[in-house]
């Protein structure tokens, strides 16, 4: 009986942790795409709350294959009138054709046009833009999704995260609203007119930066009383980190966050974009053992785990211990310990490297 009780507690605790992780990913998705949703609402009169809820639901908070590989955030299939990129994925049938986009923003625009240009969605645009419930039921009735609970799932997301508040905003007001809704996690990028060649950073230090600031900018005002945890950070956006949250992926080994290093990235930029000290970032990625970072390498934003998911890894041609550690989300020093190796030792092709347990 005691064992059964412990088992049930473990199940409940596991479900609770999983729900928390899912909520974090939902919040990250909202913070990344809220402004684009409001832009689309202003242009095409589709409620931003509906757009965001559909995005979360259709992509599994940005983690789906369609979103990750094809930037498809709304599950839109190719149809006869589509001449753009394509990808194939199992859905209602095996190997169905889905639209593939160059960016998430392009997907959001195509979603707007998809609704606006099709006659069976025409009645939606006669609804009040702030009536998200009517829009949710209207989408289901018009055949957007086959799930009979689709409308209720959208409404649940909208009410859980108060997405209806975005239906009354302009794009200039989005950052302030995000800071109110997510005070502990939202880090706004704030632009101000800067004439000097130095900028004061959050830690009080100054650093010379080349800042490309638009001639006409309006500072974002954050009410300190409402948003106590939001720090005012003056920084410059780069193309790589314009929407930093959209780059975050979740490693299955312990749900650790990471991004893929791409051309133009630097550790310094990653450190600033994700508010992680440079030393912490180097520590998370075992960079005391690594001379350089290569394109497409995983860069972890949280500490890696002490063991992997699989029992072992079979070494491929040219693989190093560092590569295996990064691929599997494991601390490099722990990987050496498990395999009775010293830092600097490298395996040969075909060797078995333990990810769990320890060699004797």
N, C-alpha and C positions, 0 to 999 in steps of 0.2 A: 504493500500500500504506500509505504514511504517513497519507494522508487517511482511509482506512478505519479505521486505528487510532484516530485522533482522533475520528472519528464514533462508534465503539464506546465510547470513553471517555466521550464526551458523553452517550450513552444511559444508560450505567451510572450516571454522576453524577446525571443527571436523575431516574432511578428512585430513587436513594438519597435525594435531597432530597425527592422526593414521599413516600417512606416515612416520613421524619422528620416532615414536616408532618402526615401522617395520624396518626402516633403522638401528636403534641402535641394534636391534636383529640380523640383517644380519651381521653387523660389529662384534658383539660379536661372532657369529658363525665362521666367517673368522679367527678371532684372535685365537680361540680355536683349529681349525682343519687344519689351513694352513700347519703346519709342517708335519702332517700326510699325507696330500694330496701330498706334495712334495716328501716325502719318497716313496709313491706309484708310483709317476711319475718316479722317478729314477729307480725303480725296474721293472715296467711294461710298461713304456713309454706311459702312458695315461696323457694328459695334466692336470696339477694341477688345472688350471683354470676351466676346464670341471668338474673335480671331485668336486671342491668346489661349483660351480654353481648348479650342480645336487644335492648336499647335502642341500644347502639352499632351492632349489625349492621343493625337495621331502619331506623335513621335516617341511616346513613352518618356516624356520630359527631355527630349533632345537626344536620347540614347539609341533610337532605332537605326537599323541598317539604312533605311531610306534617307533618314536625316544625316547620318554620319557620312555615307558614301555618295549620296545624290543630292544633298541639300533639299530634299523633298520633305516639307514640314506638314503637309496637309493630305498626304496619301493620294494625290491626284494621279490618275492613270493616264496613259498616253492619249487615248481617244483618236478618232480619225483626223482631227484637225491639228494634231501636234506634229511639228517638224523639228523640234529641238532635241536635246540629248535624251538618251533612254537608258534605263537599267531594268533588270528583270528580277522579280521577287515573288515568292509564293504568298498568295493572299486568299481570295475566295476560290481561286484555281491555282494550279501550279505554274510557276514561271510567267506571271502576268507582267505586262509592260507598264512601267511607271516613268513619269517625267523626271528628268535629271537636270539640275540647275547649276549655274556657276557659283551661286551664293544663296544664303538663306533669304536675303532681301529680295532676290529675284523670285524665289518661291512664294514669298508673301504677296508680291505684286501679281503673280500669276493666279494665286488663290482669289484675289479681289476680282480680277478680270473673269475668272471662271464663274463666279457668282453673278457678276453684272451682265455678262453676255449671253447667259443661257435662259431661255424663256421660262423654264420650270422653277427658277428662283426669283422670278419677277415680283411675285406677291410679297416677298420678304422686304423689298424696298418701300413698301407702303406702310410698314410697321414703324412705330416709334423707335428711334435709334437707342433709346435708353431702356427699352423693354426686352432685356436679354432672354427672358423666359419665352416670350413669343418667338423670338429669333431661333432659339434652340429647338423648339417644337416645329417651327417652320422648316428648318433645315432637314430634320428627320422626315417630315411629311413629304418634302420634295425629293427625298431619296438620296441624300448625301451619304448616308451610312446605312448598313443593313442591321446593325445591332439595335434591337427594340428599345434598349435603355439609353440610346445615344443622347437624347435630349436631356435626360435626367443626369447623366454623367457630366455633360457640359455645365449644367446649372450647379451641380455640386461643386465643381472646380471653381466656378465664378464666385460662389458664395463663401467657399472655404478661404480663398485668398483675396476676397473683396475686389475682384477684378472689375466690377461694375463701376468702381470709382474712376477708372480710366475713360469711361464713356463720356465724361464731361470735361476732359482735359484737352489742352493744346500740347504740341510737342515740347514747348518751352517749360511746361509745368510737370513733365513726366519725372525728371530726376528728383524733384522735391517730393512728389508722391511716393516714389520708390523708397526714398529715405525715411518717410513716415511709416510705410508698411513694413520695411525690413531694416530697422535701425541698427541691428547688430551685424548685418552682413553686407549691406549695400555701400559701396565705396564710389561716390560720384566722381567723374572726371570734370574738373571745373576749369573753365577758360576765363581769363581776364586779359585786358589790354596790358601788355608788358613791353616796356621800352628798353629796360636795362638788359644787360647780357647775363645777369645772374638772377636766379630764382630762389627764394627761401623755401626750403623743403619742410616737411612736417616735423622733422627732428631738430629744426632750428639751424641746420647747416646751410651753406649756400654752395651752389654748384653752377659752373658755366654751362649753359645749354643753348643750342640753336633751336629757337622756338618759332614755329610757323603758326602765328596767331592771326585769324581773320581780322580785317580792319574794323569791321563792325561786329562787336560781340557784346553780349549782355551777361554780366555775372549771374550765376545761379545763386539765389538767396535761400539759405536753409535756416529755418527758425530753430534756434538752439534749444528753446524750451521744449519743443515737440520732439526734436531729434537729438538727443544728448550724445549718442554714440557715433554720430557721423563726423569724421574729421574733415576739415577743409584742406584739400590737397591740390596744390597748383601744379599742373603737369602738362605735358604736350602729348596728344594722341599720335600714334603712328599707325600706319595702315595695318600692321600686324596685330595691334592691340586696340583697334577701334571698338571692337566688341569682345573684350577679353574673356568673358564668361562663355561665349560660344565655342571657344577652343578647348574647354575643359572636357576631358573624358574620364570615365571611372574604371579603374582597373579591378577585375574580378577578385583579385587577391586582397580582401579586406576593404573593398570599396575605396581604395586610395585614389586621390585625384592626380591626374597628369595631363600634360599637353604634348603635342608632337613638335619637336624643334624644327623650324623651317627657315628658309633663306631670309636673311635680314634680322633674325632674332639675336639677341645677346642676353647673357645671364642678368645683366644689369636691368635691361628692359623688362624681363620676366619678373625680376624681384620687385620692381616698382608696380607693375601691372597687377600683381597678385598680393601685394603688401606682405611680402616675406623677405626677411633680411637676406642679404647676399650670402652670408655665412651659413644660414639655415638651409638655403637652397643648395649650396654646395654639399652640405652634410647629407641632406635627403637623397642626393644623387651620387654619393660616394666619389665626389670629384677630386678628392685628395689622391685617389688611385688612377685618375684619368687625365691625360694631358689635354685632350681636345674633345669638343662635342661635334657630332656629325649631323647632317640633315636627316630628318625622319627619326631621330633618336627620341625615346621617351624622356621627358623631364618631369620628375615627380614634384608635386606641390605639398605633399605630406610625407611623413617618415614611412619608409618601406617596411614590410613585415619581416619577421625572423625566419619564416618558412613559407614554402609555396603551397599551391593547391594540389598539383600533381606530385607523385612520389619521386620522379626522377626526370632528367633531361638528357637526351642523347645528343652529343656535341656534333654540330655540322662543320663543314669545311670553313676554316677561318674564324670560327667563333671563339671569343675570349670569355673569361669568367665574368668580366664586367658586362658584356653583352647579355649573358644568361641572367645575371642579377637584374638588369634593367627590364628585360623582357618579361620576367616572372614576378617583378615587384618585390624582390628580396634584397635585404641588406647584403652588400658584397662581403663584408667581414664575416657575417653569419654563414654565407655560402662557403667561404674558405674553411671555416671551422667544421661544418658538417662533413666536408670532404677531406679533412685532415691535410689541408694544403696551406701553404704560406702565401701571403700577399706577393703578387708578382708571378706565382706559378700559373702556367696556362695548360689547359687540357689539349688532347689530340682528337682529331676527328674519330667519332665512334665511341669515345669514352662516355661512361654513365656518371652524370653529376647528380648527386642526391639533392632534392629540394626539400625533402622531409627526412626525419631520422638522422642518423649519424653513422659514418663508416667506422668499423672497428678494426 
